[in-house]
Amino acid sequence: MQQPKTQPPTSVLRSCANISLGIFHFPFLIMTKITQKLLSPVKRNQRRIQNRSPTFVFKIIWTLALLIGEIIIFSYSMRKCSWPEHKNWNTTETRPIHVAIIADPQIIDDYSYGRTGILQRISEIYPDMYMRKNWINLQNIFDPDAIIFLAGNHDIGFGDHVIPEAFYRFRKEFGPLSYMTNIGNHSFIALDTITLSGSNETLKKDAKELIQRLENDTTNSLPRILLTHVPLYRPPNTDCGTLRQQSRYIKQGAGYQYQNLIVESLTNYILNNIKPMLIFSGDDHDYCEILHDELDGIPEITVNSFSFAMGREERGQVANKPNERVRE
């Protein structure tokens, strides 16, 4: 009987080496296959991009333009601003209180301009988007300690045309229209000059009582900052300063549910009794800074509209206290 042939030792060693090498290469083979599978869509996309028409480039440019115009530019513009610093303020002893003032958001609804259809929807959506972006950036970039909105005549009316139902509903939802609150080492006095401009004693009761209380108050020695929606009276053609964008002054005028300035007699009554060191107002939609010279040069700053729908550049006001005049 023929004996089976035996493999020489070298053949056995070579076989074992090949098996071991195969086992060693196996994971790399798997990884290579997986990588090829993952990269194949990229290669296909590269070939597709090479065959794209100019429309693809236009889409890229359009996407970048939207990204810059709708997101980046808002943050960039706001980051160019900063809280004002008082030269005598010692921040190592006390942290300054930062206050932001916002005027005339001009929220648009179906009754604002009498528009209909798609035009009305656009008039509502885009101003809201604009204000939402700026509100988010204001919070994230500046983180103010307090934000003050100056109350509006479109909410309740003006003077003798104030709508009682709207007045009481507004007060129920947002609280008193005339009040005093201390922020930092200043007293902020919000005064409802809208109802004070009318003859309804019931509606303007709270505002008159606040003025009388402040007139006789000897317990609070903090400097007072007056907040009024409608700017106070000033002589005709009083220059508003270089930051104003439209006409050089606020012209007195009145109509249904509005009045450009509080009348002179009421203005004097307010200032003589409250004695503020600084006044903030709104309503005009444009910036204005004046001094009430007849009353020791009290500065009044009229704040721009917060809404781009009013055709003004936004110039929000921020303040460092104490004893710092508010500027951009």
C-alpha positions as CSV (number, residue, x, y, z in Angstrom):
1,M,0.0,0.0,0.0
2,Q,1.3,3.5,-1.0
3,Q,2.1,5.8,1.9
4,P,0.6,9.3,1.8
5,K,2.9,12.1,1.0
6,T,3.8,14.5,3.9
7,Q,4.3,18.2,3.3
8,P,7.7,19.5,4.0
9,P,8.0,21.7,7.1
10,T,8.6,24.8,4.9
11,S,5.2,24.4,3.2
12,V,3.4,24.1,6.5
13,L,5.1,27.3,7.8
14,R,4.3,29.1,4.6
15,S,0.6,28.1,4.8
16,C,0.4,29.3,8.5
17,A,2.1,32.5,7.5
18,N,-0.4,33.1,4.7
19,I,-3.4,32.4,7.0
20,S,-2.0,34.7,9.7
21,L,-1.4,37.5,7.1
22,G,-4.9,37.1,5.8
23,I,-6.3,37.4,9.3
24,F,-4.2,40.5,9.9
25,H,-5.3,42.1,6.6
26,F,-9.0,41.3,7.0
27,P,-10.0,44.3,9.2
28,F,-8.1,46.7,6.9
29,L,-10.0,45.1,3.9
30,I,-13.3,45.7,5.6
31,M,-12.4,49.3,6.5
32,T,-11.3,49.9,2.9
33,K,-14.6,48.6,1.6
34,I,-16.6,50.8,4.0
35,T,-14.5,53.9,3.2
36,Q,-15.1,53.3,-0.6
37,K,-18.9,53.0,0.1
38,L,-18.9,56.2,2.1
39,L,-16.8,58.2,-0.4
40,S,-18.7,57.1,-3.4
41,P,-21.5,59.7,-2.9
42,V,-18.9,62.4,-2.5
43,K,-17.3,61.4,-5.8
44,R,-20.6,61.3,-7.5
45,N,-21.4,64.8,-6.1
46,Q,-18.1,66.1,-7.3
47,R,-18.9,64.9,-10.8
48,R,-22.3,66.4,-10.5
49,I,-20.9,69.8,-9.3
50,Q,-18.5,69.8,-12.3
51,N,-21.5,69.4,-14.5
52,R,-23.7,72.0,-12.7
53,S,-25.0,75.0,-14.6
54,P,-24.5,78.6,-13.3
55,T,-27.8,78.2,-11.4
56,F,-25.9,76.2,-8.7
57,V,-23.5,79.1,-8.1
58,F,-26.4,81.5,-7.9
59,K,-28.0,79.3,-5.2
60,I,-24.8,79.3,-3.2
61,I,-24.6,83.1,-3.5
62,W,-28.3,83.5,-2.6
63,T,-27.9,81.3,0.5
64,L,-24.9,83.2,1.7
65,A,-26.7,86.5,1.1
66,L,-29.7,85.4,3.2
67,L,-27.4,84.1,6.0
68,I,-25.5,87.4,6.1
69,G,-28.5,89.7,5.7
70,E,-30.9,87.9,8.0
71,I,-28.6,86.7,10.8
72,I,-25.0,87.9,10.8
73,I,-25.7,91.6,10.0
74,F,-28.0,91.9,13.0
75,S,-25.5,90.6,15.5
76,Y,-22.6,92.5,13.9
77,S,-24.4,95.8,14.0
78,M,-25.4,95.5,17.6
79,R,-21.9,94.4,18.7
80,K,-20.6,97.7,17.4
81,C,-22.5,99.4,20.2
82,S,-21.5,99.3,23.9
83,W,-22.8,100.5,27.2
84,P,-21.6,104.0,27.9
85,E,-19.1,104.4,30.7
86,H,-19.0,107.2,33.2
87,K,-15.6,108.6,33.7
88,N,-16.1,108.9,37.5
89,W,-17.6,105.5,37.9
90,N,-15.7,103.0,40.1
91,T,-16.7,99.6,38.9
92,T,-14.6,97.9,41.6
93,E,-16.9,99.1,44.3
94,T,-20.3,98.8,42.7
95,R,-21.5,97.2,39.6
96,P,-23.3,99.6,37.2
97,I,-27.0,99.1,36.4
98,H,-27.7,98.8,32.7
99,V,-31.1,100.0,31.4
100,A,-32.4,99.7,27.9
101,I,-35.1,102.0,26.6
102,I,-37.4,100.8,23.8
103,A,-40.1,103.0,22.1
104,D,-42.8,102.4,19.5
105,P,-42.6,98.8,18.5
106,Q,-45.6,99.5,16.3
107,I,-47.1,96.0,16.4
108,I,-49.2,95.7,13.2
109,D,-52.5,93.9,13.0
110,D,-55.5,93.8,10.6
111,Y,-56.7,97.3,11.8
112,S,-53.4,99.2,11.5
113,Y,-53.4,100.4,7.9
114,G,-56.5,98.9,6.2
115,R,-54.4,96.6,4.0
116,T,-55.7,93.2,3.0
117,G,-54.4,89.9,1.5
118,I,-50.7,89.2,1.0
119,L,-49.7,92.8,1.5
120,Q,-51.2,92.7,5.0
121,R,-49.5,89.5,5.9
122,I,-46.1,90.9,4.8
123,S,-46.7,94.0,6.8
124,E,-47.2,91.9,9.9
125,I,-44.6,89.2,9.4
126,Y,-41.4,91.1,8.5
127,P,-41.6,93.8,11.2
128,D,-42.2,91.1,13.8
129,M,-39.2,89.1,12.5
130,Y,-37.0,92.2,12.6
131,M,-37.9,93.1,16.1
132,R,-37.6,89.4,17.3
133,K,-34.0,89.3,16.0
134,N,-33.0,92.5,17.6
135,W,-34.7,91.5,20.9
136,I,-32.8,88.3,21.0
137,N,-29.5,90.1,20.2
138,L,-30.2,92.7,22.8
139,Q,-30.7,90.0,25.4
140,N,-27.7,87.9,24.4
141,I,-25.1,90.6,23.7
142,F,-26.0,93.3,26.3
143,D,-27.9,91.4,29.0
144,P,-29.5,94.5,30.4
145,D,-30.6,94.6,34.0
146,A,-33.9,96.3,33.1
147,I,-35.8,97.1,29.8
148,I,-38.4,99.9,29.7
149,F,-41.1,100.3,27.1
150,L,-42.5,103.8,26.7
151,A,-46.4,103.4,26.6
152,G,-48.2,104.2,23.3
153,N,-51.2,106.3,22.2
154,H,-52.4,103.6,19.8
155,D,-53.0,101.3,22.8
156,I,-55.7,103.5,24.4
157,G,-56.2,106.7,22.4
158,F,-55.2,110.2,23.3
159,G,-56.6,113.0,25.5
160,D,-60.4,113.3,25.4
161,H,-60.5,110.5,22.8
162,V,-59.0,107.9,25.2
163,I,-61.3,104.8,25.0
164,P,-62.2,103.9,28.6
165,E,-62.7,100.2,27.7
166,A,-59.2,100.1,26.1
167,F,-57.7,102.0,29.1
168,Y,-59.1,99.6,31.7
169,R,-58.2,96.5,29.7
170,F,-54.6,97.8,29.2
171,R,-54.3,98.5,32.9
172,K,-55.6,95.0,33.8
173,E,-53.1,93.3,31.5
174,F,-50.0,95.4,32.0
175,G,-50.5,97.1,35.3
176,P,-50.7,100.8,36.3
177,L,-50.0,103.4,33.6
178,S,-48.4,105.8,36.1
179,Y,-46.0,104.5,38.7
180,M,-42.5,105.0,40.3
181,T,-39.8,102.4,40.6
182,N,-36.2,102.5,41.8
183,I,-33.6,101.1,39.6
184,G,-30.0,101.3,40.9
185,N,-29.8,104.6,42.6
186,H,-32.3,106.5,40.5
187,S,-36.1,106.7,40.6
188,F,-37.9,106.1,37.3
189,I,-41.3,107.8,37.0
190,A,-43.6,106.5,34.3
191,L,-46.3,109.1,33.8
192,D,-49.5,108.7,31.8
193,T,-49.4,112.0,29.9
194,I,-51.9,110.6,27.4
195,T,-54.9,110.7,29.9
196,L,-53.5,113.8,31.6
197,S,-54.0,115.6,28.3
198,G,-57.7,114.9,28.5
199,S,-60.5,116.1,30.7
200,N,-61.7,112.8,32.1
201,E,-60.9,113.1,35.8
202,T,-61.5,109.4,36.5
203,L,-59.0,108.2,33.9
204,K,-56.3,110.6,34.9
205,K,-56.7,110.1,38.6
206,D,-53.7,107.8,39.1
207,A,-51.4,110.1,37.1
208,K,-52.5,113.2,39.1
209,E,-52.1,111.4,42.4
210,L,-48.6,110.3,41.5
211,I,-47.6,113.9,40.7
212,Q,-49.0,115.2,43.9
213,R,-47.3,112.5,45.9
214,L,-43.9,113.2,44.3
215,E,-44.4,117.0,44.8
216,N,-44.6,116.4,48.6
217,D,-42.2,113.5,48.9
218,T,-39.2,114.3,51.1
219,T,-38.3,110.7,51.9
220,N,-36.8,109.7,48.5
221,S,-33.8,111.8,47.6
222,L,-32.8,109.7,44.5
223,P,-32.5,111.6,41.2
224,R,-35.6,111.2,39.1
225,I,-35.9,110.1,35.5
226,L,-39.2,110.9,33.8
227,L,-40.8,108.5,31.2
228,T,-43.5,109.8,28.9
229,H,-44.7,108.4,25.7
230,V,-45.5,111.8,24.0
231,P,-42.6,114.4,24.1
232,L,-42.9,117.4,26.3
233,Y,-43.5,120.9,24.9
234,R,-40.6,123.0,23.6
235,P,-40.5,126.3,21.7
236,P,-41.2,126.0,17.9
237,N,-38.3,125.0,15.8
238,T,-36.2,123.7,18.7
239,D,-33.3,121.8,17.1
240,C,-33.3,118.1,17.8
241,G,-29.5,117.6,17.2
242,T,-27.4,115.9,14.7
243,L,-28.6,112.4,15.2
244,R,-32.1,113.2,14.0
245,Q,-32.9,111.6,10.6
246,Q,-35.8,113.6,9.3
247,S,-36.8,117.2,9.9
248,R,-34.6,119.1,12.4
249,Y,-37.4,119.5,15.0
250,I,-40.7,118.1,16.3
251,K,-43.5,120.2,15.0
252,Q,-46.6,120.6,17.2
253,G,-49.6,119.0,15.6
254,A,-52.7,117.0,16.6
255,G,-55.3,114.8,15.1
256,Y,-57.5,111.8,15.8
257,Q,-55.9,109.8,18.7
258,Y,-52.5,111.6,18.5
259,Q,-50.7,114.8,19.5
260,N,-47.1,115.5,18.7
261,L,-46.2,117.3,21.9
262,I,-47.7,117.7,25.3
263,V,-49.1,121.3,25.7
264,E,-47.0,123.9,27.4
265,S,-49.1,124.4,30.5
266,L,-49.2,120.6,31.3
267,T,-45.5,120.3,30.6
268,N,-44.7,123.1,33.1
269,Y,-47.0,121.5,35.7
270,I,-45.2,118.1,35.3
271,L,-41.7,119.4,35.4
272,N,-42.2,121.9,38.2
273,N,-43.7,119.2,40.5
274,I,-41.7,116.1,39.5
275,K,-38.3,117.9,38.9
276,P,-36.6,115.2,36.9
277,M,-32.9,115.3,36.0
278,L,-33.5,113.4,32.7
279,I,-36.6,112.7,30.5
280,F,-37.2,109.9,28.0
281,S,-40.0,110.1,25.5
282,G,-41.1,108.3,22.3
283,D,-44.0,108.7,19.8
284,D,-42.1,110.7,17.2
285,H,-40.3,107.6,15.8
286,D,-37.2,109.7,15.2
287,Y,-34.3,110.7,17.6
288,C,-34.4,114.0,19.3
289,E,-32.3,115.5,22.1
290,I,-33.1,118.9,23.6
291,L,-32.6,120.9,26.8
292,H,-35.5,122.5,28.6
293,D,-33.6,125.7,29.2
294,E,-36.2,127.4,31.2
295,L,-36.0,124.6,33.8
296,D,-32.2,124.4,34.5
297,G,-31.4,122.7,31.3
298,I,-33.2,119.4,31.8
299,P,-32.3,117.0,28.9
300,E,-35.1,115.2,27.1
301,I,-34.2,112.3,24.7
302,T,-36.9,111.1,22.3
303,V,-36.1,107.5,21.4
304,N,-36.3,106.1,17.8
305,S,-39.0,103.6,16.9
306,F,-38.0,99.9,17.5
307,S,-39.7,98.9,14.2
308,F,-38.1,99.3,10.8
309,A,-41.6,99.8,9.4
310,M,-41.5,103.5,10.5
311,G,-38.7,104.3,8.0
312,R,-36.1,105.2,10.7
313,E,-32.8,103.6,11.6
314,E,-33.0,101.9,15.0
315,R,-31.0,103.7,17.7
316,G,-31.8,102.0,21.0
317,Q,-30.8,103.9,24.1
318,V,-28.7,102.4,26.9
319,A,-27.7,103.9,30.1
320,N,-25.1,103.6,32.8
321,K,-26.1,105.1,36.2
322,P,-25.6,107.1,38.2
323,N,-25.5,110.7,36.8
324,E,-24.7,109.7,33.3
325,R,-26.6,111.3,30.4
326,V,-27.9,108.6,28.2
327,R,-26.4,108.4,24.8
328,E,-26.3,105.9,21.9
